[in-house]
Amino acid sequence: MNDKDRLHTADNADNITNDSYIYGRNAVAEALRAGQSIEKIYIAYGAEGRGLEDIKSLARKSGVRCAETDRRKFMELERRAGAMRGEAQSVVALSSIVKSLDVQTLIEQAYYASDTPLLVALDGISDPHNIGAIARSAECAGAQGLILSLEKSAPVSPAAMKASAGALAYLPAAKAGTLEPALKDCKAAGFRIVGTDASARKDYFALEADAPLVVVIGAEGAGMSPSVRRLCDELITIPMLGKISSLNASVAAGVILFRLAEKKNASKTEV
């Protein structure tokens, strides 16, 4: 491994987390071979040559997503990673900031923490700031964990960690290649799957909190995918009183999660 192939870690200005990047073709390939936890690999658009196919093959075997990115964005990634221009050899990998669990472990931990656990699943949330904000609301509302789709959702990046105000350091998270098998595992374990949908007839106020629940938050704009929608036991909506037809995904998640927290607290008081 030469001097160009190295790990660079730069402290975030507010010390919430570190920006951890690996750059250089040999360094990224060796990190994959060693089983290092990697969130996502960025490859400059049009890049070719020795090592790239090996990286893509290793990434597929490890379940790590590769994404081609335009030159302007790739230059920004090089800057964040601390690499001189060209030093990254067209490849930058984002190391995992948050330790992830498998779905079954998350389910077991959730039931250990509560008789009626609450999990939040993200179906294609593409904005890392929304991922962080949803995680913050989930942690503050007492949820037991987060389920992320590697195929569709944005990676848990330093921006997501910052937006979570540190919540992602406390909230257990599971990563699944696609969301559907994870939701099936949750259903098999006794969870009801609740989807959020602007066209649903059921008001979120009517949602009961006395059972294990997975609340699915759909993608910004597009909402839940049809395959995820079919797995839902019920769909809920937040009625809009103004002229705008919907809320931001993270705001909607906060409204629903704190309504559930309110109901759980009320039931404890009654007992």
C-alpha positions as CSV (number, residue, x, y, z in Angstrom):
1,M,0.0,0.0,0.0
2,N,1.5,3.3,-1.0
3,D,1.3,6.7,0.6
4,K,-1.7,7.6,-1.5
5,D,-3.8,4.7,-0.2
6,R,-4.5,5.7,3.4
7,L,-7.3,6.3,5.9
8,H,-7.9,9.9,6.7
9,T,-10.0,10.9,9.7
10,A,-10.8,14.6,10.4
11,D,-12.6,15.8,13.5
12,N,-15.9,17.5,13.0
13,A,-15.9,21.1,14.1
14,D,-18.5,20.6,16.8
15,N,-17.1,17.2,17.9
16,I,-20.4,15.4,17.3
17,T,-18.7,12.9,15.2
18,N,-15.8,12.2,12.8
19,D,-15.7,12.4,9.0
20,S,-14.2,9.0,8.2
21,Y,-13.1,8.3,4.7
22,I,-11.0,5.8,3.0
23,Y,-9.5,6.8,-0.4
24,G,-7.3,5.1,-3.0
25,R,-8.1,1.9,-4.9
26,N,-5.9,-0.4,-2.9
27,A,-7.0,1.0,0.4
28,V,-10.7,0.7,-0.4
29,A,-10.2,-2.9,-1.7
30,E,-8.2,-4.0,1.3
31,A,-10.8,-2.4,3.7
32,L,-13.5,-4.5,2.0
33,R,-11.4,-7.7,2.1
34,A,-10.8,-7.1,5.8
35,G,-14.5,-6.8,6.5
36,Q,-14.2,-3.1,7.6
37,S,-17.6,-1.5,8.1
38,I,-18.3,0.7,5.1
39,E,-21.4,2.7,4.6
40,K,-21.0,3.6,0.9
41,I,-18.4,3.8,-1.9
42,Y,-18.3,6.7,-4.3
43,I,-16.7,6.3,-7.8
44,A,-16.0,9.2,-10.1
45,Y,-18.2,9.1,-13.2
46,G,-16.4,7.6,-16.2
47,A,-13.5,6.2,-14.1
48,E,-11.9,3.1,-15.5
49,G,-8.9,1.0,-15.0
50,R,-7.3,-1.6,-12.8
51,G,-8.9,-2.3,-9.4
52,L,-12.3,-0.7,-10.0
53,E,-14.0,-4.0,-11.0
54,D,-12.4,-5.7,-8.0
55,I,-13.8,-3.0,-5.7
56,K,-17.3,-3.4,-7.2
57,S,-17.2,-7.2,-6.9
58,L,-16.0,-7.0,-3.3
59,A,-18.7,-4.4,-2.5
60,R,-21.5,-6.6,-3.9
61,K,-20.3,-9.5,-1.8
62,S,-20.2,-7.3,1.3
63,G,-23.6,-5.7,0.7
64,V,-22.0,-2.3,0.3
65,R,-23.6,0.1,-2.2
66,C,-21.4,1.7,-4.9
67,A,-22.5,4.9,-6.5
68,E,-21.1,6.8,-9.5
69,T,-20.9,10.5,-8.8
70,D,-20.2,13.5,-11.1
71,R,-16.8,15.1,-11.1
72,R,-17.8,18.2,-9.2
73,K,-19.3,16.2,-6.3
74,F,-16.3,13.8,-6.4
75,M,-13.9,16.7,-6.0
76,E,-15.9,17.8,-2.9
77,L,-15.6,14.3,-1.5
78,E,-11.8,14.4,-2.1
79,R,-11.7,17.8,-0.2
80,R,-13.7,16.4,2.7
81,A,-11.5,13.3,2.8
82,G,-8.3,15.5,2.9
83,A,-7.0,14.1,-0.4
84,M,-5.2,16.1,-2.9
85,R,-6.8,16.3,-6.3
86,G,-6.3,12.9,-8.1
87,E,-4.9,11.3,-4.9
88,A,-8.1,9.3,-4.3
89,Q,-7.7,7.5,-7.7
90,S,-11.5,8.0,-8.4
91,V,-12.6,6.1,-5.3
92,V,-13.7,7.4,-1.9
93,A,-15.4,5.1,0.7
94,L,-17.4,6.4,3.6
95,S,-16.7,4.4,6.8
96,S,-19.7,3.5,8.9
97,I,-20.1,5.9,11.8
98,V,-22.8,4.0,13.5
99,K,-22.5,0.4,14.6
100,S,-25.3,-1.5,12.9
101,L,-27.2,-4.7,14.0
102,D,-28.9,-7.4,12.0
103,V,-32.7,-7.1,12.1
104,Q,-33.2,-10.2,14.3
105,T,-30.8,-8.7,17.0
106,L,-32.6,-5.4,16.8
107,I,-36.0,-7.2,17.3
108,E,-34.6,-9.1,20.3
109,Q,-33.2,-6.0,21.9
110,A,-36.4,-4.1,21.3
111,Y,-38.5,-6.8,23.1
112,Y,-35.9,-6.8,26.0
113,A,-36.4,-3.1,26.4
114,S,-40.2,-3.0,26.2
115,D,-43.3,-5.3,26.1
116,T,-44.7,-3.0,23.3
117,P,-41.6,-1.9,21.5
118,L,-41.6,0.7,18.7
119,L,-39.3,0.6,15.7
120,V,-39.0,3.2,12.9
121,A,-38.3,2.0,9.3
122,L,-37.1,4.3,6.6
123,D,-38.3,3.5,3.0
124,G,-36.0,5.5,0.7
125,I,-35.3,8.6,2.7
126,S,-32.6,10.2,0.5
127,D,-31.8,13.3,2.5
128,P,-29.2,12.6,5.3
129,H,-30.5,15.6,7.3
130,N,-34.0,13.9,7.3
131,I,-32.4,10.6,8.5
132,G,-30.8,12.4,11.3
133,A,-33.9,14.4,12.3
134,I,-36.0,11.3,12.2
135,A,-33.5,9.5,14.4
136,R,-33.5,12.4,16.8
137,S,-37.4,12.3,17.1
138,A,-37.4,8.5,17.4
139,E,-34.8,8.5,20.2
140,C,-36.5,11.4,22.1
141,A,-39.9,9.7,21.7
142,G,-38.6,6.4,23.3
143,A,-38.4,4.3,20.2
144,Q,-36.3,1.1,20.5
145,G,-34.6,1.3,17.1
146,L,-34.3,2.3,13.5
147,I,-34.4,0.1,10.4
148,L,-32.6,1.5,7.3
149,S,-32.7,0.2,3.7
150,L,-29.2,0.1,2.1
151,E,-30.7,-0.1,-1.3
152,K,-32.8,3.1,-1.3
153,S,-31.9,5.3,1.8
154,A,-29.1,7.7,2.0
155,P,-26.1,6.5,4.1
156,V,-25.7,7.4,7.7
157,S,-23.2,10.2,6.9
158,P,-21.6,12.8,9.2
159,A,-24.4,15.2,8.0
160,A,-27.0,12.7,9.3
161,M,-25.2,12.3,12.6
162,K,-25.0,16.0,13.0
163,A,-28.7,16.4,12.3
164,S,-29.5,13.7,14.8
165,A,-27.8,15.8,17.5
166,G,-26.1,12.6,18.6
167,A,-29.2,10.5,18.7
168,L,-27.7,8.0,16.2
169,A,-25.0,7.3,18.8
170,Y,-27.7,6.0,21.2
171,L,-30.5,4.6,19.0
172,P,-29.9,1.0,17.9
173,A,-30.0,0.7,14.1
174,A,-30.3,-2.2,11.7
175,K,-29.4,-2.1,8.1
176,A,-31.2,-4.3,5.5
177,G,-30.4,-4.6,1.8
178,T,-34.1,-4.0,1.1
179,L,-36.8,-3.1,3.6
180,E,-39.3,-5.8,2.7
181,P,-37.5,-8.9,4.2
182,A,-36.8,-6.8,7.4
183,L,-40.5,-5.9,7.7
184,K,-41.5,-9.6,7.2
185,D,-39.1,-10.5,10.0
186,C,-40.8,-7.9,12.2
187,K,-44.3,-9.2,11.4
188,A,-43.2,-12.7,12.2
189,A,-42.0,-11.5,15.6
190,G,-45.4,-9.9,16.4
191,F,-45.0,-6.4,15.2
192,R,-47.8,-4.5,13.4
193,I,-46.6,-2.6,10.4
194,V,-48.0,1.0,10.2
195,G,-47.4,2.9,7.0
196,T,-47.6,6.7,6.6
197,D,-49.6,7.8,3.5
198,A,-51.2,11.1,2.7
199,S,-54.1,9.3,1.0
200,A,-54.9,7.0,3.9
201,R,-58.3,7.2,5.5
202,K,-57.2,6.6,9.1
203,D,-56.2,9.6,11.2
204,Y,-52.9,9.2,13.1
205,F,-54.7,10.2,16.2
206,A,-56.6,6.9,16.1
207,L,-53.3,4.8,16.1
208,E,-53.1,2.6,19.2
209,A,-49.8,2.3,21.1
210,D,-50.6,-0.9,23.0
211,A,-48.9,-3.3,20.6
212,P,-45.4,-3.8,19.1
213,L,-45.3,-1.4,16.2
214,V,-43.1,-0.6,13.2
215,V,-43.8,2.9,11.8
216,V,-42.7,3.2,8.2
217,I,-41.7,6.6,6.9
218,G,-41.8,6.9,3.1
219,A,-39.5,8.7,0.8
220,E,-39.6,12.5,0.4
221,G,-42.2,13.2,-2.3
222,A,-42.7,9.6,-3.5
223,G,-43.8,8.1,-0.2
224,M,-43.6,4.4,0.4
225,S,-42.8,2.0,-2.4
226,P,-45.7,-0.3,-3.5
227,S,-44.0,-3.5,-2.2
228,V,-43.6,-1.9,1.3
229,R,-47.2,-0.6,1.2
230,R,-48.5,-4.1,0.6
231,L,-46.8,-5.3,3.8
232,C,-48.5,-2.7,6.0
233,D,-51.2,-3.8,8.4
234,E,-52.7,-0.3,8.4
235,L,-52.1,3.1,6.8
236,I,-52.3,6.4,8.6
237,T,-52.3,10.1,7.6
238,I,-51.8,13.4,9.3
239,P,-54.7,15.7,8.3
240,M,-53.6,19.0,6.7
241,L,-55.5,22.1,7.7
242,G,-53.6,24.6,5.5
243,K,-53.0,24.9,1.8
244,I,-49.9,22.7,1.7
245,S,-50.8,19.1,1.2
246,S,-48.0,17.4,3.2
247,L,-45.3,17.7,5.8
248,N,-41.6,17.1,5.5
249,A,-40.8,13.4,6.2
250,S,-38.9,14.2,9.4
251,V,-41.6,16.5,10.7
252,A,-44.3,13.9,10.0
253,A,-42.3,11.3,11.8
254,G,-42.0,13.5,14.8
255,V,-45.7,14.2,15.0
256,I,-46.6,10.5,14.8
257,L,-43.9,9.3,17.2
258,F,-44.8,11.8,19.9
259,R,-48.5,11.0,19.6
260,L,-47.5,7.4,20.3
261,A,-45.3,8.5,23.2
262,E,-48.2,10.5,24.6
263,K,-50.6,7.5,24.4
264,K,-48.0,5.2,26.1
265,N,-47.5,7.7,28.9
266,A,-51.3,8.1,29.3
267,S,-51.7,4.3,29.6
268,K,-49.0,4.1,32.3
269,T,-50.7,6.9,34.3
270,E,-54.1,5.1,34.1
271,V,-52.5,2.0,35.5
